[in-house]
């Protein structure tokens, strides 16, 4: 028993082969189990019934090393007498076009099928599998490509092809397909399924006269049709993330056609959806008749484990956007984007987002399988590929944040689930990566040579060089190496590998000291004076306490100087808010979080985004699409900010891996009046809720039995240790914690400058009325001067200026609530 394939040539993106085989069951078996996989995408049948509810099976793995096999209980589908097995196999990831290089047939030149049906009769077993008794032909699936879409002609569907008694005399015998059976593994990741259906929120006619359905949400999946018409009529569906001037805008797809075509059989209402493709889209343009259309949301069927809701609708949408981007990109493999001619398992994107992903969903299955692929590819090639599975034509030299996912992802999963087996399974891969980089360090212990992505997609990087951000690339590399060597040392210690632990600890100390010598001054300034450089140094523990305090002050000043807009890319964004709050600059962190100007966390939300964008300005303030060619509107990496929302707004963090012991310490700010966080840990559900009503604070906490928590009551001074159960506190807010005396036009400038929120508002007013002329709140005279004093020096100061200043004072007070 082996794989089988069709003997006729397989055209790239061409017709999908149909396979069938009949067999006889003299009596009904006690049990029947069907194992199915394919090189390609398989849709299995038994006696005319679609087996299972998986789609896009078996998903994408590193096929040369691992192909997942799905097992189904099919006892109820077996008939006494004649039976028929069947399958349609599309090219999928195995033979189809993958990646921006435009190449196909990465694993095979044609789709191939594997089936094994095990019939158990008391003390004997009968096996029916893929062998020379199968036949094959083409049918209604005339074209199919993950990127380009599916063409289906219902008139060509061979009626009854998957039932016993079908005349397959015109079909061809299959050919055996040589493939190593050792690559077949039992599925250890959740399959891809249809998860949700969305009706259009609006169906409109574009200026050019086309029909466009808006599903209100950027998603991954496809459109299901209900249509009535005559035989031969065609319905064409084009997909896109964006409308421009009312027309479908396919620019973010690059060369992916994302077009499905259905040709009617005729004779009544017909229902159809593609099965061998998927699209990233919000809008569908439909050319042809239809009765109903529905968007089918498709992704790996992971269990949701994390939720957060706050009093700020924009923050809620930001959080929802991160969830939807994760859903859209966890289609078997954690990809960068689901819409364009890429959809690759980029390691850096996942590494940045991993703590958020592990909070939102149980990712042990999907990411555990992905780490198996990473380790297999790494062992074969001698390096950690930038994309897993790896289909790039060039090697991937080791890089920070990307390649070091081999270390940091297992460590993140261990912290989330507390399972040392995760570390044990990944240990050799982790140690191999660190050992490789160790050989590349210079005499001073610095990772100072070789390619680096740096702070990828820093908003100030040149449009044609996403790696050309403000922060020195090798500073980023050395900082991340200090982090991962420490994680490696801790991993070795946890697993009882004391000799390795000593070696990796010495390496971690060496790398940390090298970073400090090269990039940090005695007082705590970090080379380059960028927000990312400071965030890395602070969050990765590369500074002494006095240095860290000074660095936090410098970071807060840089953030304020940027007007609380974003100045970080993939490397710095996950750490910028944690660095600010860690160093006592919570207010600045909230100002950065709640900024809506471009670029900022909330700017895309104000532009109607329903997922996280690849670039901060993927759609520019004038409404035009960023012309860089890297403008996915569904890219989860920058959604890593949600980890701070979970730990600081919601207030939950693990003291011990797996949350057997946890810290509950919400830190309200940014005008928020309430938040509720729910997280399903391996021990049970944790729920944290807090609400400010006037001068009162209400806090409710529930933790599972068998766990403990250290609770730091928000805006209070109590620290309480609790055990499993429900806990509630109500108390008066300390005087001055939620309010202050109103600022006036006579308040000294120095007092105003000490308040980041009000100073940001006031400097914005002066920039509007007197562009290019700075206002200095630290000048000696600022202790005595007020806004009214300044207006005395502005002859004929306009009422508009005065009103804007008063509004800024009032608005900042409101934001303080």
C-alpha positions in Angstrom: 0.0 0.0 0.0 1.4 3.4 -1.0 0.5 6.7 -2.6 -1.1 6.6 -6.0 -1.3 9.3 -8.7 -3.0 9.9 -12.0 -1.0 8.8 -15.1 -2.0 11.8 -17.2 0.1 15.0 -17.1 -0.6 17.4 -14.2 -0.8 21.0 -15.5 0.1 23.6 -12.9 -3.2 24.9 -11.6 -5.1 22.5 -13.9 -7.8 20.0 -13.3 -7.9 18.0 -10.1 -7.8 14.3 -10.4 -10.7 12.2 -9.1 -9.9 8.7 -7.6 -12.2 5.7 -6.9 -12.0 2.1 -5.8 -14.8 -0.4 -5.1 -14.5 -3.2 -2.6 -16.9 -5.8 -1.0 -17.7 -6.3 2.6 -19.3 -9.7 3.0 -20.8 -8.6 6.4 -20.8 -5.4 8.4 -17.5 -5.0 10.3 -17.3 -4.5 14.0 -15.3 -1.4 13.3 -14.0 0.6 10.4 -11.3 3.2 10.5 -10.2 5.3 7.5 -6.8 7.0 7.3 -6.4 9.7 4.7 -3.7 12.0 3.5 -2.3 13.4 0.3 0.4 15.3 -1.4 -2.0 18.1 -2.2 -5.5 18.8 -0.8 -7.7 15.8 -0.4 -11.5 15.6 -0.1 -12.4 11.9 0.8 -15.6 10.0 0.3 -17.0 6.7 1.3 -20.2 5.4 -0.4 -21.0 8.9 -1.7 -20.7 10.6 1.7 -18.0 13.2 2.4 -15.8 11.8 5.2 -15.1 14.2 8.0 -15.4 18.0 8.3 -11.8 19.0 7.7 -11.0 21.3 4.8 -7.7 22.0 3.0 -6.5 18.7 4.5 -3.9 17.6 5.3 -2.7 21.2 5.6 0.8 22.3 5.0 3.8 20.7 6.7 7.4 20.1 5.7 6.2 17.3 3.5 9.6 15.7 2.9 9.8 15.1 6.6 6.2 15.0 7.9 2.8 14.5 6.3 -0.1 14.5 8.7 -2.6 11.6 8.4 -6.2 12.1 9.5 -8.1 9.1 11.0 -11.9 8.8 10.9 -14.3 6.3 12.4 -16.5 5.3 9.4 -18.2 2.1 10.7 -21.7 3.6 10.1 -20.8 4.3 6.4 -19.9 0.7 5.5 -22.6 -1.3 3.7 -22.9 -5.1 3.5 -21.9 -5.9 -0.1 -20.5 -3.4 -2.6 -18.8 -0.2 -1.3 -16.8 2.6 -2.9 -14.0 4.8 -1.7 -13.3 8.0 -3.5 -11.3 11.2 -3.3 -10.6 14.4 -5.2 -7.1 15.7 -4.8 -6.1 19.3 -5.6 -2.5 20.5 -6.0 -2.6 22.6 -2.8 0.8 23.4 -1.2 2.5 20.2 -2.4 2.4 21.0 -6.1 0.9 24.4 -6.5 2.4 27.9 -6.7 3.9 29.1 -3.4 5.8 32.2 -2.5 6.6 35.5 -4.1 9.2 33.9 -6.3 6.4 32.4 -8.4 7.6 28.8 -8.3 5.5 25.7 -8.0 6.0 21.9 -7.6 8.1 22.4 -4.5 7.4 18.9 -3.2 5.9 16.9 -6.1 5.1 17.3 -9.8 1.6 16.0 -9.4 -1.0 15.4 -6.6 -0.9 12.0 -5.0 -3.4 10.1 -2.7 -3.0 7.9 0.3 -5.9 6.0 1.9 -6.1 3.0 4.2 -9.4 1.6 5.3 -9.2 -0.9 8.2 -12.2 -3.2 8.6 -12.2 -5.2 11.9 -14.2 -8.4 12.1 -13.7 -10.1 15.5 -10.2 -11.6 15.3 -9.5 -10.7 11.7 -8.7 -7.4 9.9 -9.2 -6.6 6.3 -7.2 -3.7 4.7 -8.4 -1.7 1.7 -5.9 0.9 0.6 -4.5 2.9 -2.3 -3.1 0.2 -4.7 -3.3 -0.7 -8.3 -7.0 -1.4 -8.2 -7.9 2.3 -8.1 -8.9 4.3 -11.2 -8.7 8.0 -11.9 -10.1 10.7 -14.2 -10.9 14.4 -14.2 -14.2 15.9 -13.3 -15.8 19.3 -12.6 -12.8 20.9 -10.9 -11.2 22.3 -14.0 -8.6 24.6 -12.4 -7.5 25.0 -8.8 -4.7 27.1 -7.2 -4.3 28.4 -3.6 -3.4 31.8 -5.0 -5.5 32.1 -8.1 -8.7 30.3 -7.2 -10.9 27.5 -8.4 -12.9 26.9 -11.6 -15.8 24.4 -11.3 -18.0 23.3 -14.2 -21.0 21.5 -12.6 -21.9 20.0 -16.0 -18.7 18.0 -15.9 -19.3 16.3 -12.5 -19.5 12.6 -13.1 -22.7 11.6 -11.4 -22.3 8.8 -8.9 -18.5 8.6 -9.3 -18.0 7.9 -5.6 -20.8 5.3 -5.3 -20.6 1.6 -5.9 -21.8 0.5 -9.3 -20.5 3.5 -11.2 -19.2 2.7 -14.7 -15.5 3.7 -14.6 -14.6 1.9 -17.8 -13.4 5.2 -19.3 -11.3 6.0 -16.3 -7.5 5.3 -16.2 -5.7 2.9 -13.9 -3.7 4.8 -11.3 0.1 4.7 -11.1 2.0 4.0 -7.9 3.8 7.1 -6.5 7.1 6.7 -4.8 7.1 8.4 -1.4 8.8 7.5 1.9 6.2 6.0 4.2 8.2 7.1 7.2 7.1 10.7 6.6 3.5 9.7 7.5 2.6 10.9 11.0 -0.6 11.0 13.0 -2.1 14.4 13.1 -1.0 16.3 16.1 -2.4 19.7 15.2 -6.0 20.8 15.0 -7.3 20.5 11.5 -8.6 23.4 9.3 -12.3 23.7 9.4 -15.2 26.0 8.4 -15.5 28.0 11.6 -18.0 30.7 11.0 -20.3 32.1 8.3 -20.9 35.8 7.6 -23.7 37.3 5.6 -22.9 40.5 3.6 -23.5 43.7 5.6 -24.0 45.5 2.2 -24.4 44.6 -1.4 -23.8 47.6 -3.7 -23.3 48.4 -7.4 -19.9 49.9 -8.1 -19.4 53.0 -10.3 -18.5 50.7 -13.2 -21.6 48.6 -12.7 -20.2 45.6 -10.9 -22.0 43.9 -7.9 -19.9 44.0 -4.8 -20.6 42.3 -1.5 -19.1 43.7 1.7 -18.9 41.1 4.5 -17.8 43.8 7.0 -14.8 41.9 8.1 -11.4 41.0 6.5 -11.2 37.2 6.8 -9.7 34.0 5.3 -11.9 31.6 3.5 -14.2 31.7 0.5 -17.7 32.5 -0.7 -20.6 30.0 -0.8 -23.1 30.5 -3.6 -26.8 29.7 -4.0 -27.7 30.3 -7.7 -30.5 29.5 -10.1 -29.9 29.7 -13.8 -29.6 27.9 -17.1 -26.9 25.4 -17.9 -23.7 27.0 -18.9 -24.2 30.3 -17.2 -21.1 31.5 -15.3 -20.7 33.2 -12.0 -17.2 34.7 -11.4 -16.2 35.8 -7.9 -13.2 38.1 -7.4 -11.9 38.8 -3.9 -10.1 41.7 -2.3 -9.3 43.4 1.0 -10.1 46.9 -0.2 -12.4 49.2 -2.2 -11.0 52.3 -3.9 -13.6 54.8 -5.0 -16.2 52.1 -4.8 -14.3 49.6 -7.0 -12.6 46.4 -6.1 -8.9 47.1 -5.4 -6.7 44.1 -5.9 -3.3 45.8 -5.4 -2.7 44.1 -2.0 -3.0 40.7 -3.8 0.0 41.3 -6.0 0.0 38.4 -8.5 -2.6 36.3 -6.8 -5.8 36.3 -8.9 -8.1 35.2 -6.1 -10.9 34.5 -8.5 -13.4 31.6 -8.4 -15.6 30.6 -11.2 -18.8 28.4 -11.1 -20.5 27.2 -14.3 -24.1 26.1 -13.7 -25.5 22.7 -14.4 -29.0 24.1 -14.7 -32.3 22.7 -13.6 -33.0 24.3 -10.2 -31.1 26.0 -7.4 -27.5 25.0 -7.1 -25.2 25.5 -4.1 -21.4 25.6 -4.4 -18.3 26.6 -2.6 -14.6 26.0 -3.6 -12.6 23.4 -1.7 -9.1 23.6 -3.1 -8.3 27.3 -2.5 -8.8 30.0 0.0 -8.7 33.8 -0.1 -8.0 36.7 2.2 -10.7 39.2 1.6 -13.5 41.5 2.9 -15.1 42.3 -0.4 -16.3 40.0 -3.2 -17.2 41.2 -6.7 -19.8 38.8 -8.3 -20.2 38.7 -12.0 -23.3 36.6 -12.8 -26.5 35.5 -11.2 -26.9 34.5 -7.6 -29.6 34.0 -5.1 -27.5 34.1 -1.9 -23.9 34.6 -0.9 -22.2 33.8 2.3 -18.6 34.2 3.4 -17.2 31.0 5.0 -14.5 31.7 7.6 -11.8 29.0 7.5 -8.8 28.4 9.8 -7.2 25.9 12.2 -9.8 24.8 14.7 -8.0 26.0 17.8 -9.8 26.5 21.1 -10.2 30.2 22.1 -8.7 30.9 25.5 -8.4 34.7 25.9 -10.7 37.7 25.9 -10.5 41.3 26.8 -13.1 44.1 26.9 -12.6 47.7 28.0 -14.5 50.9 28.2 -12.8 52.2 25.1 -14.4 51.0 21.8 -11.3 51.8 19.8 -9.1 49.6 22.0 -11.8 46.8 21.8 -11.6 47.0 18.0 -7.8 46.9 18.1 -8.0 43.8 20.2 -10.6 42.2 17.9 -8.4 43.1 14.9 -5.6 41.1 16.4 -7.9 38.2 17.0 -9.2 38.3 13.4 -5.6 38.6 12.0 -4.6 35.5 14.0 -7.6 33.6 12.7 -6.9 34.6 9.2 -3.2 33.6 9.3 -3.5 30.3 11.3 -4.7 28.3 8.3 -2.6 25.2 9.0 0.6 27.3 9.2 1.1 30.6 11.0 1.6 32.8 8.0 2.4 36.5 7.4 -0.7 37.2 5.4 -3.5 35.2 3.7 -4.3 37.2 0.6 -1.3 37.8 -1.7 1.3 35.6 -3.5 3.2 34.9 -0.3 1.3 33.3 2.7 4.5 31.9 4.2 5.3 30.8 7.7 7.6 33.7 8.4 9.4 33.1 11.7 9.8 36.8 12.7 6.1 37.6 12.5 5.2 34.6 14.7 8.0 35.3 17.2 6.9 38.8 17.8 3.2 37.8 18.2 3.7 34.5 20.0 2.8 35.7 23.6 -0.4 37.2 22.3 -1.2 34.1 20.2 -0.7 31.8 23.2 -3.1 33.9 25.3 -5.8 34.2 22.7 -5.9 30.5 21.6 -4.6 27.1 22.7 -1.8 26.9 20.2 0.0 23.8 21.5 -1.2 21.7 18.6 -0.7 24.1 15.6 2.6 25.6 16.9 3.9 22.2 18.3 3.5 20.8 14.8 5.1 23.8 13.3 8.1 23.5 15.6 8.5 19.9 14.5 8.7 21.1 11.0 11.2 23.8 12.0 13.4 21.3 13.8 13.3 18.9 10.8 14.2 21.6 8.3 17.0 22.9 10.6 18.5 19.4 11.0 18.5 18.9 7.2 19.8 22.3 6.2 22.0 23.3 9.1 20.1 26.6 9.8 16.7 27.8 10.9 14.8 28.9 7.8 13.2 32.3 7.7 10.0 30.6 6.6 8.7 27.2 7.8 8.0 25.1 5.8 10.9 26.4 3.8 10.3 26.9 0.0 12.7 29.8 -0.5 15.3 29.3 -3.2 18.1 30.8 -1.1 19.5 29.8 2.4 18.5 31.8 5.5 21.5 33.1 7.5 20.7 33.3 11.2 18.9 36.5 12.2 17.6 37.9 15.4 13.8 37.7 16.0 13.4 35.5 12.9 15.7 32.5 13.4 15.8 32.7 17.1 12.1 31.7 17.2 13.7 28.2 17.6 14.5 29.3 21.2 11.9 31.9 22.1 8.7 30.1 20.8 9.3 26.9 22.9 10.1 29.2 25.9 6.9 31.2 25.3 4.8 28.0 25.1 6.4 26.7 28.3 5.6 29.9 30.1 2.0 29.7 28.9 1.3 26.0 29.6 4.0 24.9 32.1 4.8 21.7 30.2 8.5 20.9 30.3 7.9 18.3 27.5 7.7 21.3 25.1 11.2 22.3 26.0 12.4 18.7 25.9 11.1 18.1 22.4 12.7 21.3 21.1 15.9 21.2 23.1 18.2 20.0 20.3 16.9 22.6 17.9 17.2 25.4 20.5 20.8 24.4 21.4 21.8 24.1 17.7 20.7 27.6 16.9 22.5 29.1 19.9 25.6 27.1 19.2 25.6 28.3 15.6 25.3 32.0 16.5 28.0 31.5 19.2 30.5 30.6 16.5 29.7 33.9 14.7 30.4 36.3 17.5 33.4 38.6 17.2 36.3 38.7 19.6 34.3 41.2 21.8 31.4 38.8 22.1 29.2 40.8 19.7 27.0 39.5 16.9 28.4 42.2 14.7 28.3 40.8 11.1 26.0 39.1 8.7 22.5 40.0 7.4 19.9 41.2 9.9 16.3 42.3 9.4 16.7 44.7 12.3 13.6 46.7 13.4 11.7 45.5 10.3 9.1 48.0 9.0 10.2 50.9 11.2 7.8 53.6 9.9 10.8 55.8 9.2 12.6 53.2 7.1 12.8 53.9 3.3 9.9 52.6 1.4 12.2 50.3 -0.6 14.2 49.0 2.3 12.0 47.7 5.2 15.1 46.6 7.1 16.6 50.1 6.9 15.1 51.5 10.2 16.7 53.9 12.6 18.0 51.3 15.1 21.3 49.7 14.3 20.6 46.2 13.1 23.4 44.6 15.0 22.3 46.3 18.2 19.0 44.6 17.7 20.7 41.3 17.1 22.9 41.5 20.2 20.0 42.5 22.4 17.9 39.6 21.2 20.8 37.2 21.5 21.1 38.3 25.2 17.5 37.3 25.6 17.7 34.0 23.9 20.9 32.8 25.5 19.3 33.5 28.9 16.2 31.5 27.8 18.5 28.7 26.6 20.4 28.6 30.0 17.1 28.5 31.9 15.8 25.7 29.6 18.9 23.6 30.2 18.5 24.1 34.0 14.8 23.2 34.0 15.6 20.0 32.1 18.4 19.1 34.5 21.2 19.6 32.0 23.5 21.3 34.4 26.7 21.2 32.3 24.8 22.8 29.4 23.2 25.3 31.8 26.6 26.5 33.0 27.8 26.8 29.5 24.8 28.8 28.3 24.8 31.0 31.4 28.4 31.9 30.8 27.5 32.7 27.2 24.5 34.8 28.3 26.7 36.8 30.7 29.3 37.3 27.9 26.7 38.6 25.4 25.1 40.9 28.0 28.4 42.5 29.0 29.4 42.8 25.3 26.1 44.7 24.6 26.6 47.0 27.6 30.2 47.8 26.6 29.3 48.5 23.0 25.9 50.2 23.2 25.3 51.6 26.8 26.8 54.6 28.5 27.6 54.5 32.3 24.4 56.5 33.0 22.1 54.4 30.8 21.9 56.1 27.4 21.6 53.5 24.6 23.4 54.0 21.3 21.3 55.4 18.5 18.8 57.0 20.9 15.8 55.2 19.4 12.7 54.0 21.0 13.5 50.4 19.9 17.0 50.5 21.3 15.8 51.6 24.7 12.9 49.2 24.8 15.1 46.2 24.0 17.7 47.2 26.6 15.0 47.7 29.3 12.8 44.7 28.6 15.7 42.3 28.1 17.4 43.2 31.4 20.5 44.6 29.9 20.8 47.6 32.3 21.6 48.1 35.9 18.7 49.6 38.0 20.0 53.2 37.9 20.7 52.9 34.2 17.2 51.4 33.6 15.6 54.4 35.3 17.6 56.8 33.2 16.8 54.8 30.1 13.1 54.9 30.9 13.2 58.7 31.2 15.0 58.9 27.8 12.5 56.6 26.2 9.6 58.6 27.6 11.1 61.7 26.2 11.6 60.1 22.7 8.0 58.9 22.7 6.8 62.4 23.7 9.0 64.0 21.0 7.4 61.8 18.4 4.0 63.2 19.5 3.1 59.7 20.9 3.0 58.3 17.4 4.7 55.0 16.7 8.4 54.9 15.8 9.1 51.2 16.1 8.9 48.2 13.8 8.6 44.4 14.4 11.5 44.2 16.9 10.5 47.2 19.1 6.7 47.3 18.9 6.0 44.3 21.2 8.3 46.0 23.9 7.7 49.7 23.7 4.7 49.8 26.1 6.2 47.2 28.5 9.4 49.3 28.7 7.5 52.5 29.5 5.3 50.9 32.2 8.2 49.0 33.7 10.1 52.2 34.2 7.3 54.2 35.8 5.9 55.9 32.6 2.5 54.4 32.6 0.8 57.6 31.5 3.1 57.9 28.5 2.4 54.3 27.6 -1.3 55.0 27.6 -0.8 58.2 25.5 1.1 56.1 23.0 -1.5 53.4 23.0 -4.4 55.7 22.5 -2.9 58.0 19.9 -4.9 58.0 16.7 -2.7 60.1 14.4 -0.7 58.2 11.7 1.4 56.2 12.6 -0.2 54.7 15.7 -1.9 51.6 17.1 -5.3 53.1 16.7 -4.8 54.9 13.4 -5.8 51.8 11.3 -8.9 51.4 13.6 -10.0 55.0 12.8 -9.6 54.1 9.1 -12.0 51.2 9.4 -9.5 48.4 9.7 -10.9 45.1 10.9 -7.5 43.3 11.0 -3.9 44.4 11.8 -2.0 45.9 8.9 1.5 45.0 7.7 2.5 48.7 7.7 1.4 51.4 10.1 0.3 53.4 7.0 -0.8 50.7 4.7 -3.6 53.0 3.9 -2.4 56.6 4.1 -4.3 59.5 5.6 -5.4 60.7 2.1 -7.1 57.3 1.6 -4.6 56.0 -0.9 -2.9 52.6 -0.6 0.8 52.7 0.3 2.6 52.1 -3.0 5.4 50.0 -1.5 4.0 46.7 -2.6 4.1 45.4 1.0 0.7 46.5 2.2 -1.1 43.5 3.5 -4.2 44.5 5.5 -4.1 41.3 7.4 -0.7 40.8 9.1 -0.8 40.0 12.8 2.8 40.9 13.9 2.1 44.4 15.1 -0.9 43.1 17.0 1.7 42.0 19.6 0.7 45.1 21.5 -2.2 43.0 22.9 0.2 41.2 25.2 0.5 44.5 27.1 -3.2 44.9 27.1 -3.6 41.5 28.7 -0.9 42.0 31.3 -1.4 45.7 32.2 -4.9 46.7 31.3 -6.4 43.3 32.1 -3.6 42.7 34.7 -2.8 39.0 34.3 0.7 37.6 34.2 2.2 34.2 35.3 4.5 34.0 38.2 5.0 30.3 37.6 4.8 28.8 34.1 1.2 27.6 33.4 -0.4 30.1 35.9 -0.4 27.8 38.9 0.8 30.9 40.6 -0.1 34.3 39.0 0.1 38.0 39.4 -3.1 40.1 39.1 -2.3 43.8 38.9 -4.4 45.9 36.5 -3.0 49.4 36.0 -5.9 51.7 34.8 -5.1 54.7 32.7 -5.8 56.4 29.5 -9.3 57.4 30.5 -10.4 53.8 30.9 -13.2 53.2 33.4 -13.5 49.5 33.3 -12.0 46.3 31.8 -12.7 42.6 31.9 -10.2 39.9 31.1 -10.9 36.2 30.8 -8.3 33.6 30.2 -8.6 29.8 30.2 -5.4 28.4 31.6 -4.3 24.8 31.9 -5.7 24.9 35.4 -9.0 26.5 34.6 -10.5 29.9 33.9 -9.2 33.2 35.3 -11.5 36.2 35.3 -10.4 39.7 36.2 -12.8 42.7 36.2 -12.3 46.2 37.5 -14.5 49.3 37.3 -14.2 52.9 38.4 -17.4 54.6 39.3 -16.8 58.2 40.5 -14.3 57.8 43.4 -15.0 54.1 43.9 -13.2 51.1 42.6 -14.7 47.6 42.2 -12.5 44.6 41.5 -13.7 41.1 40.9 -11.3 38.1 40.5 -11.9 34.4 40.0 -9.1 31.9 39.8 -9.2 28.1 39.5 -9.0 25.8 42.5 -5.5 24.7 43.1 -4.0 28.0 42.0 -2.7 31.0 43.9 -2.5 34.7 43.0 -0.8 37.8 44.2 -3.3 40.6 43.8 -2.2 44.2 43.6 -5.4 46.2 43.8 -5.5 48.9 41.1 -5.0 52.5 42.1 -4.7 51.3 45.7 -1.9 50.2 48.0 -3.0 46.7 49.0 -1.2 43.5 48.0 -3.3 40.4 48.8 -2.5 36.7 48.3 -5.5 34.6 47.3 -6.3 31.0 46.5 -8.9 29.4 44.2 -12.4 30.9 44.1 -14.3 34.1 43.7 -13.0 37.3 45.3 -14.4 40.9 45.4 -13.1 44.2 46.7 -14.8 47.6 46.8 -12.9 50.6 48.1 -12.6 54.4 47.8 -9.9 55.5 45.5 -6.9 57.2 47.2 -7.2 61.0 47.0 -5.6 62.3 43.9 -5.5 58.9 42.2 -8.2 59.5 39.7 -8.5 63.2 39.6 -6.6 66.4 40.2 -7.3 70.1 40.4 -8.2 71.5 37.1 -5.4 73.2 35.2 -6.1 76.8 34.2 -4.6 79.4 32.0 -2.6 80.6 35.1 -1.1 77.3 35.9 2.7 77.5 35.7 4.2 76.0 32.5 6.5 73.7 34.5 3.5 72.2 36.2 1.8 71.6 32.9 5.0 70.2 31.4 5.2 67.6 34.1 1.9 66.2 33.0 2.5 64.2 29.7 -1.1 64.2 28.6 -1.7 68.0 29.0 1.7 68.9 27.7 1.1 66.8 24.6 -2.3 68.5 24.1 -0.8 72.0 24.5 2.2 71.5 22.3 -0.2 70.3 19.6 -2.1 73.6 19.9 1.1 75.6 19.6 2.3 73.5 16.6 -1.0 74.2 14.9 -1.0 78.0 15.5 2.8 78.6 15.5 4.4 75.8 13.4 8.1 75.4 13.9 8.3 77.6 17.1 9.0 75.3 20.2 7.5 75.8 23.6 9.9 74.8 26.5 8.4 73.6 29.7 11.8 73.0 31.2 13.2 76.5 30.8 14.0 78.4 34.1 11.2 80.9 33.5 8.7 78.1 33.1 8.3 77.9 36.9 6.6 81.3 36.9 5.2 81.7 33.4 1.7 80.6 32.5 -0.3 80.3 29.3 -1.8 83.8 30.0 1.8 85.1 30.3 2.6 83.7 26.9 -0.5 85.2 25.4 0.6 88.6 26.7 3.5 88.3 24.3 1.3 87.4 21.4 -0.3 90.7 20.2 -3.8 90.2 19.1 -3.9 86.5 20.1 -6.9 85.0 18.4 -9.9 83.7 20.1 -9.3 80.4 18.2 -5.9 80.1 19.9 -7.3 80.8 23.4 -10.2 78.4 22.9 -7.9 75.7 21.6 -5.7 76.1 24.7 -8.7 75.9 27.1 -10.0 72.9 25.2 -6.6 71.2 25.5 -6.6 71.8 29.3 -10.2 70.5 29.7 -9.7 67.6 27.4 -6.6 66.4 29.2 -8.5 66.5 32.5 -11.2 64.4 31.0 -8.7 61.9 29.7 -7.3 61.7 33.2 -10.5 60.1 34.5 
